[in-house]
Amino acid sequence: MKFDCLIIGGGVSGMQCALVLGSAQNKLFAKEKKIGIIAHQRSSHLENALFNNVLGLPSGTLGKTILTESKAHLSAAYPHIQQIEKEKVIAISSNEQGFLVQTNKSEYTSKIVILALNYAKPFNIKGLEEYLIPHQKANPDKDRIQLKNNDHYIKKGLYCCGTIAGHRSQFAIAAGSGAAVASDILTLWNNGIHAQVHDKVS
C-alpha cells in the first residue's frame, strides 16, 4: 500500500498531526494526498494519565478515553485518513518511493514518514539507530531517548513529533508538536508557501 504521508504512533502528537492533515482535505495541494496512521505501536503513556491541567479538556479526563475518542473523531471528521491498527512497526528503510515501512503484518511505502512515538526504551524499529540520542529534556535517571532532529525534521521525508522529537511529556506540548509537523507538511505540499488550516463558522 502506498501513501503520501504515513504517521507512526497514535498518541497525542500523532493523532493531532493526523487531524490537522485531515482538515486540509479541501485544499488543492492536499486533496489528492493519501494519508495513513499506524495507530498501534506500544502501550501509550496516555493510557494511565489523568488530566486536570489541559485547556479544553474537562477536569478528570482519562488518557485512555482520549485515545479511544480521538480515533473515533478522526474517523468521523476525516474518513479519508486510513487508520491502521494492531500492527507494530519493526523496520523503516529508504527506497525509490521514499520509505519502506515494515510491520509485523504488512509493508507500506510512503513519500513522507512521521514518527510520533513515546520516548521510552527499548526502541525496536530497525533502520533508525543512527538517529537515537539521550533525551535532552527528560530526567537523566529515567533514561529516555529521542531522535536527532532540527525542528522536527530528521532528513528529507522523515520527521518526528512529540516526546520522541525531544519535547517534554506534556499534553499541550505533544499536541502542538504534532500540529507543527502537519503544518510543515502542508507547507511542503503547497510548494513552500506557508500553510495552516482552520475551519470557520459560516
N, C-alpha and C positions, 0 to 999 in steps of 0.2 A: 504494500500500500504506500502511496506517495503523498507527501504533504509539502506545503509551502512553509509551514511552521508547526513544529511539534514541541509541546511543553511536557517536561518530565517532572511530575510531582503535583499532587492535588491538595496541598495545604493552602495557607493564606495567600502567599505570594503567587503560587501557580494559578489558583482559581481567580485571583484578581487580575492577573495578566490575561487569562482566557476571557474574562468578562469584558475587559477593555478592547481586546482584539475583536471579540464578537460584536461589540457595539458599533464597529466601523463597517458593518456588512453592507451598508448602502453607499459607502464612498466608492467612487470609481476605481481608485487604486487598490481597494481591498476586497471588493465584492466577489471576485473570482478566486480568491485565495482559499486553499484547503488547509484548515487548521485543526489540530488534534491535541488532546491532553491525555497523557497516561496518568490516570488519577491515583493509581495504587503503586506505591514504591516500597515504603516500610510503614510501620506504625507511626503516625504523625504525633509530634509532641502536643498537637492540638487536642488529641483525644482526652487528655486528663486535665485540660485547662478550664479555669473558671474565670469569667471576665466581668469585672466590676468597673474597669477604668478605660473602656473603649467608647469613643464618641459614636453614637448611633446604635449601639447595642444595649438593650435593657440590662440593668444590673442583674447578675446571676446567670447570664447566658453561658451555656456549656460549650466547650470546644467541639465535642462530638456532635452536638446539634448543628453547629456551623458547618462542619464537614458534610453532613447529610443535606442540609438545606442549600448549601452552595452548589452542589451537584444538581439539585432539582431546579434551582434558579437558572443555572447555565442552560440546562435542557429546555426550560420553558421559554427563556428570553432569546436564546441564540442556538436553536437546534442544529444549525449548520456546523457547529463545532462538534467534532466527534470525540466522545468520551470513551476511553479505553480503560477498562477496569480488570482487576485480577490478573495483571501481568506485571512482572518485575523486570526492569531494565538491567541487563547484565554486561552489555558492551556497547560502545559508541566508537565508530571509526569514520574517517573521511572517505568519500567516494566521488565519482564524477557528478552525481546529483547534489552533492553537499555532504550529507552524513548518512551512514547506515546505523540504525538503532536496532539492536537485537534484544529481545526479551526472552523470558523462559518459554514463550509460546509462539512467537512470531518474529518477523523482521519488517522494519519500516524504513523508507528513505525520506529525508526531509532536507530542504534547502537551508532551513534555519532550525536550530535546536536550542531550547531554553531550559536550563537546569534549575529547578525550583525545589530543591531538596533540603532536608534539615542538616545541621552541622555536626551530627553525632558520628562517631566511629562505630563499626567499620564502614568504610566507603568501598563498596564492592563493584563499582562499574569499571570494567576494564577499558583502557584507552585514554583515561583522563589522569593517570598517575602523575604526569609531569606538572600538572597544574595544582596539585594539592599542597597546601601550606598550613601551618598552625593558624587558627582563627585569631584575628588581630583585635577583636573587641569582645572576647569572652574570657572568663576567669581561667587562667592557665591551668588551674587544678582540675578543671573539667575536661581538659584535653580535647577541645573541639577543633574542627578543621574547616577550611574554606577553599574555594578555587581562586587562583590568581586571576584578577580581572582589573580592568580600567573602566570604572563607572558601568559595571555590569557586563562589559564586553571582554570576552576571553580571546577570541580570534574570529576571523571572518566567518559569519554564520553561526557562531557559538556564543551564547550568552548565559548568564546566571542571575538569579534574584533571590531575595530573602536571606536567611542566615548563611546559606552556602556561598553567598556573594560577599560575606564579611559583615553583614548587618547584625545588630543586636536582636535577640529574640523578644521582640515587642510587636504586638499585633499590628498597630498602626504603621510601624516601620516596614514590616513584611509586606503589608498591603500596598504601601506606597512604592516599595521597590518593584513589585510586580507590575504596577501601573506604569512606572517609569520605563521599564523594559518594553512593555507593549507600545508605549508612545514612541520609543526609539524604532521599533519595528515598523510601525505605521509611517514614521518619517522616512525610513528607508524605502518602503514601498511607494511613497509619494515623491520619489526622485529627489530626496534630500530636503524637501520643503517641510518645515516643522509642522507636525500634525498632532492634534488631540481631538477627542470626540466627547461631546456632551449631548445628551438628549434634552429637549426643551419642551415645556408645556405650551401647547398650541393655543 
